Amino acid sequence: MTPYHRMQAGLALVAISLVSLWALFATMHLQYHLVVAWALSPASTVIHADESPVAASPLDLNAPAASQQLAALLYTLVSRDGDDPAQHGRLAVILPGDDAVNITMVPLAGMRAELRTAFLVRLVGGLGVFGLLALLFRRYQIRRVSAPLGALVDSLNSFSVDPSVATPIPAMVSRAPEFIEAANALEALQRNTLLALRQRERLADIGEAVAKINHDIRNVLSSATLVADTLLASKDERVRRMAPHIVRSLEQSVDLCQSMLDYLAETPSPEPVRFAPAELVAETSESASIPIRYSGPDEVRMDRTMLSRILLNLARNAVSAGAQALSVDIWRAGKLAVIDIADDGPGIPQKHWDDLFLAFRSKQRGGSGLGLAIARDLAVAQGGNLKLARSNDDGSEFRLQLPLQVLGITDDED
């Protein structure tokens, strides 16, 4: 049985109990009049309490308590003649105006059938009214809640299968006051998604064209770099003096083209391997021409190439900003493996923090603004995230958060 069906069964039991109590209390009013009528009939007898004490406490009709009346009614409804020989099938009552000495013994046989009939009529009638109300409520619920909700879910499922096609909002959803806001939100979601998909398609076409052009430009610049290297050996003093500037400019242009190609290319799936991070940090230090201190485990398990690209991008950005040294610390934080990359540069102004990881937003002269964007994409591809942990006059620190498996620890071991 599902929780929903269990809840319905519980509500039904509560309803039956409430209707039964109402039927009992409604029958108690009739019981009072029947008891008085039968007490005045010749079938009843009056006894003296001192001479012939009764087994049960008599029902005092001068000030009848609800509990006493209810007990008397239940006894009348469920008892049969001969059940209690001490009572002789009679109910002991004190009539209005009498004192506790004079007790009237009212026969139950005469009014038992009438009280049972009255109770059953009220019980069946109450249950019938409740059932009718429940049926009307159920129809209202289906019409105003269940049906519109089901139609809304169907629309969401259809749109999730093919987001390129907007699914019309069913009329029953738009007409239901409870779902008008949800229908409007779904319509806006479909409209915005379609616009985003079209924009993405246009950007993809532009990106493909740029990648092709960029590839050709990089080849031309690489050839020009080889030619520029020969200028360093020129006998002309002015040529030799200008050659290093030309070579650096060409190398910077080649790096810019390569960054553009990396950004436009689809991020590959990670291929985790075990390696020594200290060796990778040493390679990054040599490539970026900056000393890097390492602290952490001797071995990790992740995509070595992706981590290398992340560290190299951060190191080059730090060098461009004026940093003289870096530090890389790998440690555990709860269910995460954390890699902190800190520099001693001048820090990043707070006004640039919001768009720090957006492409083409570089605030450095000659920068492409792609390094941090690519680094974050590589972090996300490995199931992690890259963020700016702090930045002040003492330098900046970036935090790379990755799954705990990077440290060789599984959830079972944890």
N, C-alpha and C positions, 0 to 999 in steps of 0.2 A: 504494500500500500504506500503510495507516494505521500509526502508531507501535505500536499494540497487536499488529498482525499481524507487523510487523518484529521485535518482541520475541519473539513465538511462534516465528518462523522461526529466530532466533538461538538460542533455547533448544533447539530441535530439533537444530540442527547441533552444539551442545555435547553434547547427549545422545548422538548418533550417534558423535561422536568418543570420548567416554568409554567407551561400550559396545565400540567397536572396540579401544581400548587394553586393555580388560579381556579381550576375546576373544583378543588376541595373547598377553598374559601367561599366560592360562589354557592356551593351546596350547603355550607354551614348556615346561611340565612334561612334556607328552606327547612333545615333541620330544626331550628329554633321554633318555628311555627308548628311543625308537625309534632314535636315533643309536647308543646303546650296543648295542642288539640287532642292528642291521645291521652295526655295526663288527665284531662277533664272527662274522658269517656268512661263508661262502666267497666271497660276491660282493665283499667288501671286500679291499683290498690294503694292505700295510704297506710304506712307503718310508722311506729314510733321508734326513733333511733335508739333510745335507751332499752327498749324491750326487744327489738329485733335488729341488731346492727347489721349493716350491709358490708360485703367484702370490699367493694370498690368505693372510692371517694365519690359522693354524689355530685351531679352537675348542678351548680347553683345558678338558676336562671335570673336571680335578682341582680347579680353582677357577674355575668359569665366571662371567664377568662378565655382568650383566644386559644391558648394551649389546651385548656380543658375541653372546649368545644371541639377542637380538632381531634383530640384523643377519643372523644365520644363518637365522633363521626367515623373515624377509622375503625373503631370497634364495631360500630353498626354495619359498616360496609363489608367487613371481612369475616365477621362472626356468623355462626350458624346456631340454630337451636340445639341446645345440649352441649355446646362447647364449654360453658362455665356453669356447672350445676349450682354453684352458690348464688348466681344471679338469676337462674331459672329463665333465661332468655329475656330478661328485662333490664331496663336502664334506670338507675336510681337518680332522681332529680329532685331539686327543691324548687317548687313553683314560685313565681313572683308573688310576694306578699306573705309567703310562709317563712317560718324560721327553720333553723337547722334541725329542729326536733322532728318535724313532720316531713317524711320523705315519701315521695310518690314513686312507685315502681311502674314504669311505662313499658308495655310489651314491645319488643323490637320487631316481631314478625310482621306486624301490620304496616310499619313504615319502612322496613328494610328494603323492600322491592322498589318503593317509590324513590327512596334516596339513591339507590343504586342506579335506577333509570335516569334520575336527574343528573347524577355525577357523570354517567357515560355520555349523556346528551351534551353536557357542557364540555367534556373532554374531547369528544369527537368533533364537536363544533369548533372548539378552540384550535384543535390540530388542523381542521379543514381551513379555517381562516389563516392560520400561520402558513400552511402549505401553499395556499393561494398567494399570500404575500411573498413567500419565498420564490414561487414561480414567476410572479411579476417582476420581482427584483432580478431574478436570473435573466429574464428576457431583456430587461433594461440594461443589465450588465453586458450581455452579449451584444446588444445593439449599440450601446454607447461606449463600451470599453473593449471587450474581447475582439469583436469584429474589426474595429478601427486599428487596434493594436496589432492584430494579425496581418492586416493589410499593410501597415507601416513596416512591419518586419519583412514581409515579402518584397516591398519596394527596396528596402535596404539590401536584402540578399541579391536581388536582381542587379542593383547598381554595383555591388561588390564584385559580381561575376564579370561585368563589363562596364568599367567606369567611363568608357568613351561614349556611352549612350545614356542619356538622361531618362530615368524612369518616371512616367507621369504619376503624380500624387493621386491616389484613389479619392473619389468624391466623398466617401464616407469618412475619410480621415480629415478632409478639409472642413466638413460640416460639423464634426464633433468639437465642441468648445474645449474639451480637455486636451485635444491633440492639435489644435490650430497652430500653437507655437512650435510643436515638434514638426508639423508638416512644413511650416515656413523655414525652419532650420534645415530640414532635409533638402528642400528646394534650393536654399542658398548654398548648401554643401555641394549639391550636384553642379550648380552653376559655377561655383568657384573652382571645383575640381576640373571641370571641362576647360575652363580658361587656363588653369595651370597646366593641364595636359597639352593644350595647343601651344602655350608659351614654351613648354619643355621641348615639344617637337621642333619649334622654330630654333630654339637654342641648340638643339642637337644638330640640326642642319648647319647652323652657323659654326658650331664647334668642329664639325667634320671638315668644313671648308678651311677653317683656320688651321686645323691640324695638318692638312695637306700643304697649305702654303708655308706653315711654320717649319715643316720637315724640310722643304726645299731651301728655305732661308738658312736653316741650321747647317745644311750641307755646304751651302755657299760660304757661310762664315767659317766653318771648319777648314775649308780649303784656303780661305784668306788668312786664317791663323797660321797655317803651315808656311804660307808665303811670307807672312810678317816675321816669322822666326828668322828668316834669312837676312832681314834688315838689321838684326843685331850684329851681324858680321860685316856690315857695310863699312867701307873705308871713310865714308863721309861722316864727320863728327856730328853734324846736325841730324842726320838720319839715325845714327846710333842713339842719340839723345832722345829722339821722339819714338823710337821703336818700342820701348817698354810700355809707353802709354797706349800705343796702337794695339799691342798684344793684349794688354789688360782689358781694353775696351772690347776687343773681339771675343775674349774669353767670357766677359760678362754677358755679351750678347748671346753667345752659345748657351750659357747657363740659363738665361732668360727663356730662350727657345725650348730648352730641355724641360724647364719647369712648366711651361705652357703645355707641352706634350704630356707630361706626367699628370697634370691637372685634368686635361681633357680625356685621358685614357681611363677606362673602367678600372676601378680598384680591384686587384686580383684577390682570390681567396687565400687566406693565410695558410702557410705550410709550416706548422710548428716543428722545431728541431731542438735538441739539447746543445747548448753552447756556453762558453765562458763569457759573461758580459764584460769582464775586465779587458779581454782582448778586443772586443768590439769598441769599448770606450777608448782604448789606445789607438785604434785605427781612426776613429772619429777625430781624436785630438790631432793626429798627424794631418788628416785631410783638411780640417778647418784651421790649422795653424794656431791652436790655443791649448794651453795646458788644462787637463781635466782630471779631477780627483774622483776616484770611484770608491764606494762603500756599499757592500751588499753580499749576497750569496755567491759562491764560486760557480754555480751553474743554474741556468734557467731554461724553461722550455717554451718557446714561442717562435714566431717567424723572424729569423735573424735579419733578413733583408729589410723588412718593414721597420724594425726597431732601428736599424742603421740609418734609414732615410729620415726617421723622426729625429734622432739625435743630431744628424748632420744638418738638417734644416734649422733646428733650434740653435746649434752651435754657430752656424753662419750668421743667423740673425743677431746673436749676441756679439759676435765679432764686429758686425756692421754697426751695432749700437755703441761700440767702444768698450766692451767687456775685456778684461785681461785674463780671466780664469773662470772655469766652470767646475761644477761638482755634480755627480750623478749618484743618487742614493736609492737603493732598492730595499723595500721593507714591506712588512705585512700590516694591514689595517683591517681587522675583523675578517670579513669574507672576500677581501680584495688584496691584490698585489699592487703596490704603489711604487712608481718610479718618479722621483723628484729630480728635476734638472734645474739647477740654480746658477746664476751668473752674478758677477760683481759690477755690472754696468750701471748706467745712470737711472735705470728704471723706465717704465712706460707711463706716460701721462694718463691720468684717469679718464680723460675725455675720449681716449682711444680704446678703452677696454671693451665697449659694447660691440664694436665691429672688428675686433682683433683677429678673429678667425674667418672673416669674410674675404673672399678672393678679390684681388685688384684694389685693396684698400690700404696699401702700404704707405706709411708716412715717411719712409726712408728714401733718400734721394737715390734713384737708380734701381729701387726695389720693385718687384713685380706684385708683391702682396699675395703670393701663392704658397710660400713656404709653410706658414701655419695652417692654411686651409688644407693643404695636402697632408700635413702631419696629423690633423684631426681625423681626416678621412681614413688614414691608415690605422689610427687608434680604434675608430668605430668598427673597421673591418675585422679587428681582432676581439670584438666583444667588449671594448673598453671605451674610454673617453679621455680627452686631453683638455685641460683647462688652466687658466692662470690662477695660481694659488696665492701669490702676493707680488707686489711691485712697489718699490719705494726707492729712496736715495741709495740704499745699500745694494740694490740690484733687483732682479726679477726671478721668480721661481715658477716653473710650469710643472704641473702634476699629471702624470699619466697613470690612470687607474685601469687595471686589467683583471681578468678572472684569477682566482686563487691558484688555478692549475698552472699558472706561469711559474710558480715557485715549486712545482712538483708535488703539491698537496691537493688531494681529492676531498670531496665532501664526506666520504666514508671515513677517511683518516682524521678529518677534522672533528 
